[in-house]
Amino acid sequence: MASLSERLLETLGHAPTAGQQRAAYALERLLESTRHQPTLVLKGYAGTGKTTLVGALVKVLARDRRPVVLLAPTGRAAKVLSAYARSPASTIHRRIYRINADEDGFGGMSVAVNKDAGALFVVDEASMIGRSGGEGGIMDSDLLVDLVQHVFSAPDCKLLLIGDPAQLPPVGSAHSPALEVPELAALGLTAGQVELTEVVRQAEASGILVNATELRALLNPQLPNSHLPNPSTTVIASKAKQQPPTTPQPPTTSQPLLPTFQPFPDVRRIDGYDLQDALETAYGRDGADEVCLICRSNKRAFEYSQQVRARIYDYEEELCPGDRLMVVKNNYYWAGRNGKPELIANGEPITVKRVHGTEEQYGLRFADITASWWNGVEERELDVKVMLDVLALPSPALPGPQLRLLGQRVMEASNARTKGLRFRAMKEDPYANALQVKYAYAVTCHKAQGGQWNTVFVDQGYVTEEMIDTEYIRWLYTAVTRASGQLYLLNFHARFWGDED
């Protein structure tokens, strides 16, 4: 019988790159490993064929009747993973956490026990997996540690972490810990890595991938650009004078870089005057769920979302039936009220079905709505309270001091006699636990990360030449690679297209 790597490469359906061959052998070694907590990091840039490779792997393991668990950090990312692997996928949070209550009746989250012995856990978009608290885990937990704990709580499991090292790291982090072998080894894993850098020939027809590859080359000029045109890069020495270096130099945050986009049928340059027509065309062609506008800030995202709501949908109220929202803070209060305890995770898209009313309490404004969302298994619908003030905030969610003040006011209003009872009142209060949401028509790149849409609009935002550093290039690369079919570059300065002022 042919080896797993041979069958995997045969299932690809095309001649593999050298990197895909190395990855196939590494995957075979991972699946045959008897070492402690065997883990493989599969890194790959856009267009290098990692999704094709993983899809082939899942297909081969299905034929062998070997259990595979597919996970991703967000619902949108899980949907993308499920599509190319042709197998069900779940969010990490939904899989690894369970809701419980202690003897005093307080709700909480804990890491669930893995019941799939011998399974390969395939975790896509692992560059998004953070460490302690914040955007990473639940409350003060560490998402990477919790993931490892869950996976290896059953015997003979293996872990495959897939990610693009050129994408944005988790919020608040300078790197992606789940893609770093030394950090994984420090957690007790037997970890190795393989990296795909060669662009597959099938990517030649995609202008999106051509431009993404040029952006990636700015981050690491030493990597190959197989089968694609050489990057066109200008290094800005000053505003008055442009002086390209004679040899490529690794970019630093002190050396501004200016990428030059190449126009293609699937990569178009537009300004604000053309935006409404382009949006109407995209919504009509692809449907609302396959169009996304990516911005540099929450403030800009709110402004664009308001324009889409008014000009495309004719919405006049702050919330209307049909409105698309995105949850911006983990919440396990509301789903548990409907008899099916589960997390409504940060980044989860929800749709407003009905608006029942609005009110003001504790110095904040709230709305009662019926919302629906796809949890990866079924369509859920439930009545929730949402925090209206968060919609227009320039911050990602309600700032900590305001959230703590809300909790204090709720506890004071409860008139409970003891600290424990006041805390319990806050944990059970619908205002203190209201869903924090923003409009989902336009989002920041961190919120879009992990997802793909057929049509994506990327807004340049306010950027000076001094601001165009590696962080901006990484942001731009991540935003550009969210598009699978059509990319519109909105309001980009003429010099991004190689034109003079």
C-alpha positions in Angstrom: 0.0 0.0 0.0 1.3 3.5 -0.8 2.5 5.6 2.1 0.3 8.4 3.5 2.6 11.1 1.9 2.4 9.4 -1.5 -1.4 9.2 -1.4 -1.6 12.8 -0.1 0.5 14.2 -3.0 -1.5 12.1 -5.5 -4.8 13.5 -4.1 -3.6 17.1 -4.6 -4.6 16.8 -8.3 -1.5 18.8 -9.5 2.3 18.6 -9.5 3.3 19.5 -5.9 5.8 22.2 -5.2 9.0 21.3 -3.3 7.4 22.8 -0.2 4.3 20.7 -0.5 6.4 17.6 -0.8 8.3 18.5 2.4 5.0 19.2 4.1 3.5 15.8 3.0 6.5 14.0 4.5 6.2 16.1 7.7 2.5 15.3 8.0 3.2 11.6 7.6 5.8 11.8 10.4 3.4 13.7 12.6 0.7 11.1 12.2 3.1 8.2 12.9 4.7 9.9 15.9 4.6 8.2 19.3 6.4 11.1 21.0 4.9 13.3 23.7 2.2 15.6 22.5 3.3 15.6 18.8 2.6 18.9 17.1 3.4 20.3 13.6 3.3 24.0 12.6 2.4 24.3 8.9 3.2 27.9 7.7 2.2 29.1 4.3 1.8 32.4 2.6 -1.2 33.2 0.3 -1.0 31.2 -2.8 1.4 28.6 -1.6 -1.1 25.8 -1.7 -1.5 25.1 2.1 -5.3 25.0 1.8 -5.2 22.5 -1.1 -2.7 20.4 0.9 -4.9 20.4 4.0 -8.0 19.6 2.0 -6.2 16.6 0.4 -5.0 15.5 3.9 -8.6 15.5 5.3 -9.8 13.5 2.3 -7.0 10.9 2.7 -7.6 10.5 6.4 -11.4 10.1 5.8 -10.6 7.2 3.5 -8.5 5.7 6.2 -11.3 6.2 8.7 -8.9 8.2 10.9 -10.7 10.8 13.1 -10.0 14.5 12.3 -11.2 17.5 14.2 -11.2 20.8 12.3 -11.0 24.1 14.3 -10.5 27.8 13.6 -10.5 30.9 15.8 -13.7 32.5 14.4 -17.0 31.3 12.9 -16.1 32.8 9.6 -12.7 31.1 9.6 -14.4 27.8 10.5 -16.7 28.3 7.5 -13.8 28.8 5.2 -12.0 25.8 6.6 -15.1 23.6 6.3 -15.5 24.7 2.6 -12.0 23.7 1.4 -11.7 20.6 3.6 -15.2 19.6 2.7 -15.8 18.5 6.3 -17.6 20.1 9.3 -15.5 22.6 11.3 -16.0 24.4 14.6 -14.7 27.4 16.4 -12.0 26.7 18.9 -14.1 28.2 21.7 -17.1 26.2 20.9 -15.1 23.0 20.9 -12.8 23.4 23.9 -14.9 25.2 26.5 -17.9 24.2 28.4 -20.3 26.2 30.6 -20.6 25.1 34.2 -21.8 26.4 37.5 -20.3 26.0 40.9 -22.1 25.2 44.1 -23.3 28.7 44.6 -24.9 28.8 41.1 -22.4 31.1 39.4 -21.8 30.5 35.7 -18.4 30.0 34.3 -16.3 28.4 31.7 -13.8 25.5 31.9 -11.8 23.5 29.4 -13.8 20.5 28.2 -12.4 17.0 28.2 -11.5 15.7 24.7 -13.5 12.5 23.9 -11.9 11.9 20.5 -8.9 9.7 21.3 -6.5 9.2 18.4 -7.7 12.3 16.5 -5.7 14.7 14.4 -6.7 18.3 15.4 -6.3 20.6 12.5 -6.4 24.3 13.6 -6.5 26.8 10.8 -5.6 30.5 11.1 -3.4 29.8 14.1 -1.7 33.1 13.7 -4.8 34.6 15.5 -4.5 32.4 18.6 -3.4 34.6 21.5 -2.1 33.9 25.0 -3.5 35.2 28.3 -6.8 37.1 28.5 -7.9 39.9 26.2 -8.7 38.7 22.7 -7.2 35.3 23.4 -9.1 33.2 25.8 -12.1 33.4 28.1 -11.9 35.8 31.0 -8.3 35.5 32.2 -7.6 32.2 30.5 -4.9 31.5 27.9 -6.4 30.2 24.7 -3.2 28.5 23.4 -2.7 26.7 26.7 -6.4 25.8 26.9 -6.3 24.4 23.3 -3.3 22.3 24.2 -4.9 21.0 27.4 -8.1 20.0 25.5 -6.4 18.3 22.6 -4.0 16.2 24.7 -6.5 15.3 27.4 -7.3 12.2 25.2 -4.6 9.6 24.3 -2.8 9.4 20.9 -3.9 12.8 19.6 -1.9 14.9 17.3 -2.0 18.7 16.7 -1.6 20.5 13.3 -1.4 24.3 13.6 -1.8 26.1 10.2 -1.1 29.8 9.7 0.3 32.6 7.6 3.3 34.2 9.3 2.8 37.4 7.3 -0.6 38.1 8.7 -1.4 40.2 11.8 -0.5 38.7 15.1 -3.2 38.5 17.9 -4.3 41.8 19.4 -1.8 43.1 21.9 1.0 40.7 20.7 4.1 41.4 18.6 4.1 37.8 17.3 1.9 34.8 16.8 2.7 32.4 19.6 0.9 29.4 18.1 3.3 29.5 15.1 6.5 29.7 17.2 8.1 26.3 17.8 10.1 27.5 20.8 7.0 28.8 22.5 5.1 25.5 21.8 8.1 23.5 23.1 8.0 25.6 26.3 4.4 24.4 26.8 5.6 20.8 26.7 4.8 19.9 23.1 7.1 18.0 20.8 6.9 20.5 18.0 8.3 20.9 14.5 7.5 23.1 11.6 7.4 23.2 7.8 7.0 26.3 5.7 5.5 26.7 2.2 7.1 29.7 0.4 6.7 28.9 -3.3 3.6 30.2 -5.0 1.8 27.4 -6.9 1.3 27.9 -10.7 -2.4 27.9 -10.2 -2.1 31.3 -8.5 -0.7 33.0 -11.7 -4.2 34.0 -12.9 -5.1 35.7 -9.6 -4.2 39.4 -9.4 -5.1 39.3 -5.8 -2.4 36.7 -5.1 0.1 38.5 -7.3 -0.3 41.7 -5.3 -0.4 39.8 -2.0 2.9 38.1 -2.9 4.5 41.5 -3.6 3.4 42.7 -0.2 4.7 39.6 1.4 8.1 40.2 -0.3 8.4 43.5 1.4 8.2 41.7 4.8 10.9 39.2 3.8 12.7 40.0 0.5 14.8 36.8 0.7 11.8 34.5 0.1 11.1 33.3 -3.5 8.3 34.5 -5.7 8.1 31.5 -8.0 6.1 31.9 -11.2 5.1 35.5 -10.3 6.4 38.9 -11.5 9.2 40.5 -9.5 7.9 42.8 -6.8 7.7 46.5 -7.7 8.9 48.3 -4.6 9.7 51.9 -3.8 11.6 52.9 -0.7 10.8 56.4 0.3 13.9 58.3 1.5 12.0 61.5 2.1 8.9 63.3 0.9 11.0 65.4 -1.5 13.1 62.7 -3.0 12.7 59.0 -3.8 15.9 56.9 -3.8 15.5 53.2 -4.5 18.2 51.1 -2.9 20.5 49.2 -5.3 20.0 45.9 -3.4 16.9 44.8 -1.4 17.2 45.5 2.3 15.1 43.8 5.0 12.4 46.3 6.0 12.4 47.8 9.5 9.9 49.9 11.3 12.2 53.0 10.8 12.4 52.5 7.0 9.1 53.5 5.3 8.0 51.3 2.4 5.6 52.0 -0.4 4.2 49.0 -2.2 3.1 49.5 -5.8 -0.1 47.7 -6.8 -0.6 46.1 -10.1 -4.1 46.4 -11.6 -5.9 43.2 -12.7 -9.5 42.4 -13.6 -9.9 41.2 -10.0 -7.9 44.1 -8.5 -9.5 47.5 -9.1 -8.7 51.0 -8.0 -11.7 53.1 -6.9 -12.4 56.3 -4.9 -15.3 57.4 -2.7 -17.3 58.6 -5.7 -17.4 55.1 -7.2 -18.0 53.3 -3.9 -21.8 53.2 -3.9 -22.1 51.8 -7.4 -19.4 49.2 -6.7 -21.1 48.2 -3.4 -24.5 47.9 -5.0 -23.0 45.7 -7.8 -21.2 43.5 -5.2 -24.3 43.1 -3.0 -26.4 42.3 -6.0 -23.9 39.8 -7.4 -22.6 38.1 -4.3 -25.2 38.7 -1.6 -24.6 40.5 1.7 -22.8 37.6 3.4 -20.0 37.7 0.7 -19.1 41.4 0.8 -16.8 43.0 3.3 -15.3 46.5 3.7 -12.1 46.6 5.7 -10.9 49.8 7.5 -8.0 50.9 9.7 -10.2 52.0 12.7 -13.4 51.3 14.4 -14.5 54.9 13.9 -14.0 54.6 10.1 -15.8 51.2 10.1 -18.8 52.8 11.8 -18.9 55.6 9.3 -18.8 53.2 6.3 -21.4 50.9 8.0 -23.7 53.8 8.4 -23.3 54.7 4.7 -24.1 51.1 3.6 -27.1 51.0 5.9 -28.5 54.3 4.6 -27.6 54.0 0.9 -27.8 50.3 0.2 -30.6 49.2 2.6 -32.4 52.5 3.3 -32.2 51.8 7.1 -33.1 54.9 9.1 -33.2 53.6 12.7 -30.2 52.7 14.8 -31.2 49.0 14.6 -33.5 47.5 12.0 -34.7 44.0 11.2 -32.1 42.5 8.8 -29.2 44.5 10.3 -25.9 42.5 10.3 -23.9 42.8 13.5 -20.7 41.4 14.9 -20.2 40.4 18.6 -17.1 42.1 19.9 -16.8 40.5 23.4 -17.2 36.9 24.4 -20.6 36.2 26.0 -22.1 33.0 27.4 -25.0 34.5 29.3 -27.7 34.7 26.6 -27.3 31.3 24.9 -27.6 29.7 28.2 -31.0 31.4 28.8 -32.4 29.4 25.9 -31.6 26.0 27.4 -28.5 25.3 25.2 -25.5 26.7 27.1 -22.9 27.9 24.7 -20.5 30.7 24.0 -21.4 33.6 21.6 -17.8 34.4 20.8 -16.0 37.6 20.0 -16.2 38.0 16.2 -19.4 36.0 15.8 -21.7 37.5 13.1 -25.4 37.8 14.1 -28.5 39.1 12.2 -31.2 41.2 13.7 -34.6 39.5 13.2 -36.8 41.8 15.2 -36.3 44.9 17.4 -38.6 44.9 20.4 -37.6 48.3 22.0 -34.9 50.5 23.3 -34.2 51.9 26.8 -31.6 53.6 29.0 -30.3 52.1 32.2 -27.3 52.7 34.3 -26.1 55.6 32.1 -26.1 53.4 28.9 -28.5 52.6 26.1 -29.8 49.1 25.4 -32.1 47.4 22.8 -34.0 44.2 23.1 -33.8 42.2 19.9 -34.4 38.8 18.4 -31.1 37.7 16.9 -30.0 34.7 14.8 -26.6 33.2 14.0 -25.1 30.0 12.7 -23.1 28.3 15.5 -21.4 25.9 13.1 -24.0 23.2 13.7 -27.3 24.8 13.5 -29.1 28.1 13.0 -29.8 29.6 16.5 -32.4 32.3 17.2 -32.9 33.9 20.6 -33.9 37.1 22.4 -31.0 39.1 23.6 -30.2 42.6 25.0 -27.6 44.5 23.1 -25.5 47.5 24.2 -26.2 50.3 21.7 -23.4 52.6 22.9 -20.8 50.2 21.6 -21.9 50.6 18.0 -20.2 53.9 17.5 -17.4 53.7 20.0 -13.9 54.2 18.6 -12.7 51.4 20.9 -13.1 47.7 20.0 -15.6 47.2 22.9 -16.8 49.0 26.0 -13.7 50.1 27.8 -12.9 48.4 31.1 -13.6 51.4 33.4 -17.0 51.8 31.9 -17.7 48.1 32.1 -16.7 48.0 35.7 -18.8 51.1 36.5 -21.8 49.3 34.9 -21.2 46.3 37.2 -20.9 48.5 40.2 -24.2 50.3 39.5 -26.0 47.0 38.9 -24.7 45.6 42.2 -25.7 48.8 44.1 -29.2 48.7 42.5 -29.7 45.1 43.7 -29.8 46.1 47.4 -28.2 42.8 48.2 -26.9 42.5 51.8 -23.6 40.7 51.1 -20.8 41.1 48.6 -21.4 37.6 47.4 -25.1 38.3 46.7 -24.3 41.6 45.0 -21.8 39.8 42.7 -24.4 37.1 42.0 -26.9 39.8 41.1 -24.5 41.3 38.6 -23.7 37.9 37.0 -27.5 37.3 36.5 -28.3 40.8 35.3 -29.3 41.2 31.6 -27.9 44.8 31.4 -24.5 43.9 32.9 -24.4 40.9 30.4 -25.8 42.7 27.4 -24.2 41.6 24.1 -21.6 44.1 22.9 -21.9 44.5 19.2 -20.9 46.6 16.2 -22.2 46.8 12.7 -20.7 44.2 10.4 -20.9 45.9 7.0 -17.4 47.4 7.5 -14.9 46.0 10.1 -11.3 46.4 11.2 -8.8 44.0 9.8 -8.4 42.2 13.1 -12.1 41.4 13.0 -11.9 40.3 9.3 -8.9 38.2 9.9 -9.5 34.5 9.4 -12.5 35.1 7.1 -12.8 35.3 3.3 -15.3 37.0 1.2 -15.9 36.9 -2.5 -15.7 40.7 -2.7 -13.6 42.8 -0.4 -13.1 46.6 -0.3 -9.9 47.8 1.5 -9.8 51.4 2.6 -6.4 53.0 2.8 -7.4 55.2 5.8 -5.2 58.0 7.1 -1.6 57.1 6.4 1.5 59.2 6.0 4.7 58.0 4.3 6.3 57.7 7.8 3.5 55.4 8.8 4.0 52.9 6.0 6.2 50.5 7.9 6.2 46.7 8.3 3.2 46.9 10.6 1.2 48.7 7.9 2.4 46.3 5.2 1.3 43.3 7.4 -2.1 45.0 7.9 -2.4 45.5 4.2 -1.4 42.0 3.3 -3.9 40.6 5.8 -6.7 42.8 4.4 -5.9 42.0 0.7 -5.9 38.3 1.3 -9.4 38.3 2.7 -10.7 38.6 -0.9 -11.3 35.4 -2.8 -12.9 36.8 -6.0 -12.7 40.6 -6.3 -10.6 43.2 -4.6 -11.3 46.9 -4.6 -8.6 49.2 -3.3 -10.4 52.3 -2.0 -8.9 55.8 -1.8 -5.3 54.6 -2.1 -2.9 57.4 -3.0 -1.8 57.6 -6.6 1.8 56.6 -5.6 0.5 53.2 -4.5 -0.2 52.7 -8.2 3.1 53.9 -9.4 1.7 57.3 -10.4 3.3 60.7 -9.7 1.6 63.2 -7.4 
